[in-house]
Amino acid sequence: MTKTKPKLATNIKTAALKTEVKASMTDALDVIGARAVELIREELENASHSGKVYTIKGRLHQASAPDEPPAEYSGKLAASLSYDVDGERGQVTVGSSEPYGAYLEFGTVNMAPRPFIGPVTEALAPEIQQIVEAAFAKTATPTKTPDKNSVEKKPASKEPGK
């Protein structure tokens, strides 16, 4: 049995589909990153805290307790949040440009973690699935139905297993 090489038109269509899928995935990752940053900022702004209450520069401040999101004082942490999309690897990275963001998220030898990124991204999982499905639904929708006469039909092999 001789194998035939795919026609040029098939290769072009496959390459175009790969490009379209990659673009859809990149778009979905962009939406996911923006949504994650939005939700993390909301969590930082609206979380209740049960840590120590003290005065900083004449202003009352309630700190976060271990395992609570960090208590915002200046707004710098929320403002430092960003995301980066890597379409080639199919991933989005969400983080803070403030060096103390990692200390808060993961803790230190002297401080228990005050996670604010991980819990929100985990809670976002069902929404992530919907975003990705919506992006690929657009890609999977054919723009033109192939003509049944344009598809080359091969006769069925009469030998079993072939």
Contact map, one row per residue, 1 for C-alpha under 8 A:
111000000000000000000000000000000000000000000000000000000000000000000000000000000000000000000000000000000000000000000000000000000000000000000000000000000000000000
111100000000000000000000000000000000000000000000000000000000000000000000000000000000000000000000000000000000000000000000000000000000000000000000000000000000000000
111110000000000000000000000000000000000000000000000000000000000000000000000000000000000000000000000000000000000000000000000000000000000000000000000000000000000000
011111000000000000000000000000000000000000000000000000000000000000000000000000000000000000000000000000000000000000000000000000000000000000000000000000000000000000
001111100000000000000000000000000000000000000000000000000000000000000000000000000000000000000000000000000000000000000000000000000000000000000000000000000000000000
000111110110000000000000000000000000000000000000000000000000000000000000000000000000000000000000000000000000000000000000000000000000000000000000000000000000000000
000011111110000000000000000000000000000000000000000000000000000000000000000000000000000000000000000000000000000000000000000000000000000000000000000000000000000000
000001111111000000000000000000000000000000000000000000000000000000000000000000000000000000000000000000000000000000000000000000000000000000000000000000000000000000
000000111111100000000000000000000000000000000000000000000000000000000000000000000000000000000000000000000000000000000000000000000000000000000000000000000000000000
000001111111110000000000000000000000000000000000000000000000000000000000000000000000000000000000000000000000000000000000000000000000000000000000000000000000000000
000001111111111000000000000000000000000000000000000000000000000000000000000000000000000000000000000000000000000000000000000000000000000000000000000000000000000000
000000011111111100000000000000000000000000000000000000000000000000000000000000000000000000000000000000000000000000000000000000000000000000000000000000000000000000
000000001111111110000000000000000000000000000000000000000000000000000000000000000000000000000000000000000000000000000000000000000000000000000000000000000000000000
000000000111111111000000000000000000000000000000000000000000000000000000000000000000000000000000000000000000000000000000000000000000000000000000000000000000000000
000000000011111111100000000000000000000000000000000000000000000000000000000000000000000000000000000000000000000000000000000000000000000000000000000000000000000000
000000000001111111110000000000000000000000000000000000000000000000000000000000000000000000000000000000000000000000000000000000000000000000000000000000000000000000
000000000000111111111000000000000000000000000000000000000000000000000000000000000000000000000000000000000000000000000000000000000000000000000000000000000000000000
000000000000011111111100000000000000000000000000000000000000000000000000000000000000000000000000000000000000000000000000000000000000000000000000000000000000000000
000000000000001111111110000000000000000000000000000000000000000000000000000000000000000000000000000000000000000000000000000000000000000000000000000000000000000000
000000000000000111111111000000000000000000000000000000000000000000000000000000000000000000000000000000000000000000000000000000000000000000100000000000000000000000
000000000000000011111111100000000000000000000000000000000000000000000000000000000000000000000000000000000000000000000000000000000000000100100000000000000000000000
000000000000000001111111110000000000000000000000000000000000000000000000000000000000001100000000000000000000000000000000000000000000000000000000000000000000000000
000000000000000000111111111000000000000000000000000000000000000000000000000000000000001000000000000000000000000000000000000000000000000000000000000000000000000000
000000000000000000011111111100000000000000000000000000000000000000000000000000000000000000000000000000000000000000000000000000000000001100100000000000000000000000
000000000000000000001111111110000000000000000000000000000000000000000000000000000000001001000000000000000000000000000000000000000001001100000000000000000000000000
000000000000000000000111111111000000000000000000000000000000000000000000000000000000111001000000000000000000000000000000000000000000000000000000000000000000000000
000000000000000000000011111111100000000000000000000000000000000000000000000000000000000000000000000000000000000000000000000000000000001000000000000000000000000000
000000000000000000000001111111110000000000000000000000000000000000000000000000000000000000000000000000000000000000000000000000000011001000000000000000000000000000
000000000000000000000000111111111000000000000000000000000000000000000000000000000000101001110000000000000000000000000000000000000001000000000000000000000000000000
000000000000000000000000011111111100000000000000000000000000000000000000000000000000100000010000000000000000000000000000000000000000000000000000000000000000000000
000000000000000000000000001111111110000000000000000000000000000000000000000000000000000000000000000000000000000000000000000000000010000000000000000000000000000000
000000000000000000000000000111111111000000000000000000000000000000000000000000000000000000010000000000000000000000000000000000010010000000000000000000000000000000
000000000000000000000000000011111111100000000000000000000000000000000000000000000111100000011100000000000000000000000000000000000000000000000000000000000000000000
000000000000000000000000000001111111110000000000000000000000000000000000000000000010000000000000000000000000000000000000000000000000000000000000000000000000000000
000000000000000000000000000000111111111000000000000000000000000000000000000000000000000000000000000000000000000000000000000000000000000000000000000000000000000000
000000000000000000000000000000011111111100000000000000000000000000000000000000000000000000000100000000000000000000000001100100000000000000000000000000000000000000
000000000000000000000000000000001111111110000000000000000000000000000000000000001110000000000100000000000000000000000000000000000000000000000000000000000000000000
000000000000000000000000000000000111111111000000000000000000000000000000000000000000000000000000000000000000000000000000000000000000000000000000000000000000000000
000000000000000000000000000000000011111111100000000000000000000000000000000000000000000000000000000000000000000000000001000000000000000000000000000000000000000000
000000000000000000000000000000000001111111110000000000000000000000000000000001000000000000000000000000000000000000011001000000000000000000000000000000000000000000
000000000000000000000000000000000000111111111000000000000000000000000000000001001000000000000000000000000000000000000000000000000000000000000000000000000000000000
000000000000000000000000000000000000011111111100000000000000000000000000000000000000000000000000000000000000000000000000000000000000000000000000000000000000000000
000000000000000000000000000000000000001111111110000000000000000000001000000000000000000000000000000000000000000000010001000000000000000000000000000000000000000000
000000000000000000000000000000000000000111111110000000000000000000001111000001000000000000000000000000000000000000010000000000000000000000000000000000000000000000
000000000000000000000000000000000000000011111110000000000000000000000001000000000000000000000000000000000000000000000000000000000000000000000000000000000000000000
000000000000000000000000000000000000000001111111000000000000000000000000000000000000000000000000000000000000000000000000000000000000000000000000000000000000000000
000000000000000000000000000000000000000000111111100000000000000000001010000000000000000000000000000000000000000000000000000000000000000000000000000000000000000000
000000000000000000000000000000000000000000000111110000000000000000000000000000000000000000000000000000000000000000000000000000000000000000000000000000000000000000
000000000000000000000000000000000000000000000011111000000000011110011010000000000000000000000000000000000000000000000000000000000000000000000000000000000000000000
000000000000000000000000000000000000000000000001111100000000011110000000000000000000000000000000000000000000000000000000000000000000000000000000000000000000000000
000000000000000000000000000000000000000000000000111110000000011110000000000000000000000000000000000000000000000000000000000000000000000000000000000000000000000000
000000000000000000000000000000000000000000000000011111000000011110000000000000000000000000000000000000000000000000000000000000000000000000000000000000000000000000
000000000000000000000000000000000000000000000000001111100001111000000000000000000000000000000000000000000000000000000000000000000000000000000000000000000000000000
000000000000000000000000000000000000000000000000000111110001111000000000000000000000000000000000000000000000000000000000000000000000000000000000000000000000000000
000000000000000000000000000000000000000000000000000011111111100000000000000000000000000000000000000000000000000000000000000000000000000000000000000000000000000000
000000000000000000000000000000000000000000000000000001111111100000000000000000000000000000000000000000000000000000000000000000000000000000000000000000000000000000
000000000000000000000000000000000000000000000000000000111110000000000000000000000000000000000000000000000000000000000000000000000000000000000000000000000000000000
000000000000000000000000000000000000000000000000000000111111000000000000000000000000000000000000000000000000000000000000000000000000000000000000000000000000000000
000000000000000000000000000000000000000000000000000000111111100000000000000000000000000000000000000000000000000000000000000000000000000000000000000000000000000000
000000000000000000000000000000000000000000000000000011110111110000000000000000000000000000000000000000000000000000000000000000000000000000000000000000000000000000
000000000000000000000000000000000000000000000000000011110011111000000000100000000000000000000000000000000000000000000000000000000000000000000000000000000000000000
000000000000000000000000000000000000000000000000111111000001111100000010000000000000000000000000000000000000000000000000000000000000000000000000000000000000000000
000000000000000000000000000000000000000000000000111111000000111110000110000000000000000000000000000000000000000000000000000000000000000000000000000000000000000000
000000000000000000000000000000000000000000000000111100000000011111011110000000000000000000000000000000000000000001000000000000000000000000000000000000000000000000
000000000000000000000000000000000000000000000000111100000000001111110000000000000000000000000000000000000000000001000000000000000000000000000000000000000000000000
000000000000000000000000000000000000000000000000000000000000000111110000000000000000000000000000000000000000001111000000000000000000000000000000000000000000000000
000000000000000000000000000000000000000000000000000000000000000011111000000000000000000000000000000000000000000111100000000000000000000000000000000000000000000000
000000000000000000000000000000000000000000000000100000000000000111111100000000000000000000000000000000000000000001110000000000000000000000000000000000000000000000
000000000000000000000000000000000000000000110010100000000000000100111110000000000000000000000000000000000000000001110000000000000000000000000000000000000000000000
000000000000000000000000000000000000000000010000000000000000001100011111000000000000000000000000000000010000000001110000000000000000000000000000000000000000000000
000000000000000000000000000000000000000000010010100000000000011100001111100000000000000000000000000000000000000000000000000000000000000000000000000000000000000000
000000000000000000000000000000000000000000011000000000000000000000000111111011000000000000000000000000000000000000000000000000000000000000000000000000000000000000
000000000000000000000000000000000000000000000000000000000000100000000011111000000000000000000000000000000000000000000000000000000000000000000000000000000000000000
000000000000000000000000000000000000000000000000000000000000000000000001111110000000000000000000000000000000000000000000000000000000000000000000000000000000000000
000000000000000000000000000000000000000000000000000000000000000000000001111111100000000000000000000000000000000000000000000000000000000000000000000000000000000000
000000000000000000000000000000000000000000000000000000000000000000000000011111110000000000000000010000000000000000000000000000000000000000000000000000000000000000
000000000000000000000000000000000000000000000000000000000000000000000001011111111000000000000001010010000000000000000000000000000000000000000000000000000000000000
000000000000000000000000000000000000000110010000000000000000000000000001001111111000000000000001000000000000000000000000000000000000000000000000000000000000000000
000000000000000000000000000000000000000000000000000000000000000000000000001111111000000000000000000000000000000000000000000000000000000000000000000000000000000000
000000000000000000000000000000000000000000000000000000000000000000000000000111111100000000000001110000000000000000000000000000000000000000000000000000000000000000
000000000000000000000000000000000000100010000000000000000000000000000000000011111110000000000111100000000000000000000000000000000000000000000000000000000000000000
000000000000000000000000000000001000100000000000000000000000000000000000000000011111000000000111100000000000000000000000000000000000000000000000000000000000000000
000000000000000000000000000000001100100000000000000000000000000000000000000000001111100000011110000000000000000000000000000000000000000000000000000000000000000000
000000000000000000000000000000001000000000000000000000000000000000000000000000000111110000011100000000000000000000000000000000000000000000000000000000000000000000
000000000000000000000000010011001000000000000000000000000000000000000000000000000011111001111000000000000000000000000000000000000000000000000000000000000000000000
000000000000000000000000010000000000000000000000000000000000000000000000000000000001111111110000000000000000000000000000000000000000000000000000000000000000000000
000000000000000000000110110010000000000000000000000000000000000000000000000000000000111111100000000000000000000000000000000000000000000000000000000000000000000000
000000000000000000000100000000000000000000000000000000000000000000000000000000000000011111000000000000000000000000000000000000000000000000000000000000000000000000
000000000000000000000000000000000000000000000000000000000000000000000000000000000000011111100000000000000000000000000000000000000000000000000000000000000000000000
000000000000000000000000110010000000000000000000000000000000000000000000000000000000111111110000000000000000000000000000000000000000000000000000000000000000000000
000000000000000000000000000010000000000000000000000000000000000000000000000000000000111011111000000000000000000000000000000000000000000000000000000000000000000000
000000000000000000000000000011011000000000000000000000000000000000000000000000000011110001111100000000000000000000000000000000000000000000000000000000000000000000
000000000000000000000000000000001000000000000000000000000000000000000000000000000011100000111110000000000000000000000000000000000000000000000000000000000000000000
000000000000000000000000000000001001100000000000000000000000000000000000000000001111000000011111000000000000000000001000000000000000000000000000000000000000000000
000000000000000000000000000000000000000000000000000000000000000000000000000000001110000000001111100010000000000000001000000000000000000000000000000000000000000000
000000000000000000000000000000000000000000000000000000000000000000000000000011011100000000000111111011000000000000000000000000000000000000000000000000000000000000
000000000000000000000000000000000000000000000000000000000000000000000000000000011100000000000011111010000000000000000000000000000000000000000000000000000000000000
000000000000000000000000000000000000000000000000000000000000000000000000000110010000000000000001111110000000000000000000000000000000000000000000000000000000000000
000000000000000000000000000000000000000000000000000000000000000000000000000000000000000000000001111111100000000000000000000000000000000000000000000000000000000000
000000000000000000000000000000000000000000000000000000000000000000000000000000000000000000000000011111110000000000000000000000000000000000000000000000000000000000
000000000000000000000000000000000000000000000000000000000000000000000000000010000000000000000011111111111000000000000000000000000000000000000000000000000000000000
000000000000000000000000000000000000000000000000000000000000000000000000000000000000000000000001001111111110000000000000000000000000000000000000000000000000000000
000000000000000000000000000000000000000000000000000000000000000000000000000000000000000000000000001111111111000010000000000000000000000000000000000000000000000000
000000000000000000000000000000000000000000000000000000000000000000000100000000000000000000000000000111111110000011110000000000000000000000000000000000000000000000
000000000000000000000000000000000000000000000000000000000000000000000000000000000000000000000000000011111110000011111100000000000000000000000000000000000000000000
000000000000000000000000000000000000000000000000000000000000000000000000000000000000000000000000000001111111000111100000000000000000000000000000000000000000000000
000000000000000000000000000000000000000000000000000000000000000000000000000000000000000000000000000001111111111111000000000000000000000000000000000000000000000000
000000000000000000000000000000000000000000000000000000000000000000000000000000000000000000000000000000100111111110000000000000000000000000000000000000000000000000
000000000000000000000000000000000000000000000000000000000000000000000000000000000000000000000000000000000011111100000000000000000000000000000000000000000000000000
000000000000000000000000000000000000000000000000000000000000000000000000000000000000000000000000000000000011111100000000000000000000000000000000000000000000000000
000000000000000000000000000000000000000000000000000000000000000001000000000000000000000000000000000000000011111110000000000000000000000000000000000000000000000000
000000000000000000000000000000000000000000000000000000000000000001100000000000000000000000000000000000000111111111000000000000000000000000000000000000000000000000
000000000000000000000000000000000000000000000000000000000000000001100000000000000000000000000000000000111111001111100000000000000000000000000000000000000000000000
000000000000000000000000000000000000000000000000000000000000000111111100000000000000000000000000000000011110000111110000000000000000000000000000000000000000000000
000000000000000000000000000000000000000000000000000000000000000000111100000000000000000000000000000000011100000011111110000000000000000000000000000000000000000000
000000000000000000000000000000000000000100110000000000000000000000011100000000000000000000000000000000011000000001111111000000000000000000000000000000000000000000
000000000000000000000000000000000000000100000000000000000000000000000000000000000000000000000110000000001000000000111111100000000000000000000000000000000000000000
000000000000000000000000000000000000000000000000000000000000000000000000000000000000000000000000000000001000000000111111110000000000000000000000000000000000000000
000000000000000000000000000000000000000000000000000000000000000000000000000000000000000000000000000000000000000000111111111000000000000000000000000000000000000000
000000000000000000000000000000000001001100100000000000000000000000000000000000000000000000000000000000000000000000011111111100000000000000000000000000000000000000
000000000000000000000000000000000001000000000000000000000000000000000000000000000000000000000000000000000000000000001111111110000000000000000000000000000000000000
000000000000000000000000000000000000000000000000000000000000000000000000000000000000000000000000000000000000000000000111111110000000000000000000000000000000000000
000000000000000000000000000000000000000000000000000000000000000000000000000000000000000000000000000000000000000000000011111111000000000000000000000000000000000000
000000000000000000000000000000000001000000000000000000000000000000000000000000000000000000000000000000000000000000000001111111110000000000000000000000000000000000
000000000000000000000000000000000000000000000000000000000000000000000000000000000000000000000000000000000000000000000000111111111000000000000000000000000000000000
000000000000000000000000000000000000000000000000000000000000000000000000000000000000000000000000000000000000000000000000001111111100000000000000000000000000000000
000000000000000000000000000000000000000000000000000000000000000000000000000000000000000000000000000000000000000000000000000111111110000000000000000000000000000000
000000000000000000000000000000010000000000000000000000000000000000000000000000000000000000000000000000000000000000000000000111111111000000000000000000000000000000
000000000000000000000000000000000000000000000000000000000000000000000000000000000000000000000000000000000000000000000000000011111111100000000000000000000000000000
000000000000000000000000000000000000000000000000000000000000000000000000000000000000000000000000000000000000000000000000000001111111110000000000000000000000000000
000000000000000000000000000100110000000000000000000000000000000000000000000000000000000000000000000000000000000000000000000000111111111000000000000000000000000000
000000000000000000000000100110000000000000000000000000000000000000000000000000000000000000000000000000000000000000000000000000011111111100000000000000000000000000
000000000000000000000000000000000000000000000000000000000000000000000000000000000000000000000000000000000000000000000000000000001111111110000000000000000000000000
000000000000000000000000000000000000000000000000000000000000000000000000000000000000000000000000000000000000000000000000000000000111111111000000000000000000000000
000000000000000000000001101100000000000000000000000000000000000000000000000000000000000000000000000000000000000000000000000000000011111111100000000000000000000000
000000000000000000001001100000000000000000000000000000000000000000000000000000000000000000000000000000000000000000000000000000000001111111110000000000000000000000
000000000000000000000000000000000000000000000000000000000000000000000000000000000000000000000000000000000000000000000000000000000000111111111000000000000000000000
000000000000000000000000000000000000000000000000000000000000000000000000000000000000000000000000000000000000000000000000000000000000011111111000000000000000000000
000000000000000000011001000000000000000000000000000000000000000000000000000000000000000000000000000000000000000000000000000000000000001111111100000000000000000000
000000000000000000000000000000000000000000000000000000000000000000000000000000000000000000000000000000000000000000000000000000000000000111111100000000000000000000
000000000000000000000000000000000000000000000000000000000000000000000000000000000000000000000000000000000000000000000000000000000000000011111110000000000000000000
000000000000000000000000000000000000000000000000000000000000000000000000000000000000000000000000000000000000000000000000000000000000000000111111100000000000000000
000000000000000000000000000000000000000000000000000000000000000000000000000000000000000000000000000000000000000000000000000000000000000000001111100000000000000000
000000000000000000000000000000000000000000000000000000000000000000000000000000000000000000000000000000000000000000000000000000000000000000000111110000000000000000
000000000000000000000000000000000000000000000000000000000000000000000000000000000000000000000000000000000000000000000000000000000000000000000111111000000000000000
000000000000000000000000000000000000000000000000000000000000000000000000000000000000000000000000000000000000000000000000000000000000000000000001111101000000000000
000000000000000000000000000000000000000000000000000000000000000000000000000000000000000000000000000000000000000000000000000000000000000000000000111111100000000000
000000000000000000000000000000000000000000000000000000000000000000000000000000000000000000000000000000000000000000000000000000000000000000000000011111100000000000
000000000000000000000000000000000000000000000000000000000000000000000000000000000000000000000000000000000000000000000000000000000000000000000000001111110000000000
000000000000000000000000000000000000000000000000000000000000000000000000000000000000000000000000000000000000000000000000000000000000000000000000011111110000000000
000000000000000000000000000000000000000000000000000000000000000000000000000000000000000000000000000000000000000000000000000000000000000000000000001111111000000000
000000000000000000000000000000000000000000000000000000000000000000000000000000000000000000000000000000000000000000000000000000000000000000000000000011111100000000
000000000000000000000000000000000000000000000000000000000000000000000000000000000000000000000000000000000000000000000000000000000000000000000000000000111110000000
000000000000000000000000000000000000000000000000000000000000000000000000000000000000000000000000000000000000000000000000000000000000000000000000000000011111000000
000000000000000000000000000000000000000000000000000000000000000000000000000000000000000000000000000000000000000000000000000000000000000000000000000000001111100000
000000000000000000000000000000000000000000000000000000000000000000000000000000000000000000000000000000000000000000000000000000000000000000000000000000000111110000
000000000000000000000000000000000000000000000000000000000000000000000000000000000000000000000000000000000000000000000000000000000000000000000000000000000011111101
000000000000000000000000000000000000000000000000000000000000000000000000000000000000000000000000000000000000000000000000000000000000000000000000000000000001111101
000000000000000000000000000000000000000000000000000000000000000000000000000000000000000000000000000000000000000000000000000000000000000000000000000000000000111111
000000000000000000000000000000000000000000000000000000000000000000000000000000000000000000000000000000000000000000000000000000000000000000000000000000000000111111
000000000000000000000000000000000000000000000000000000000000000000000000000000000000000000000000000000000000000000000000000000000000000000000000000000000000001111
000000000000000000000000000000000000000000000000000000000000000000000000000000000000000000000000000000000000000000000000000000000000000000000000000000000000111111
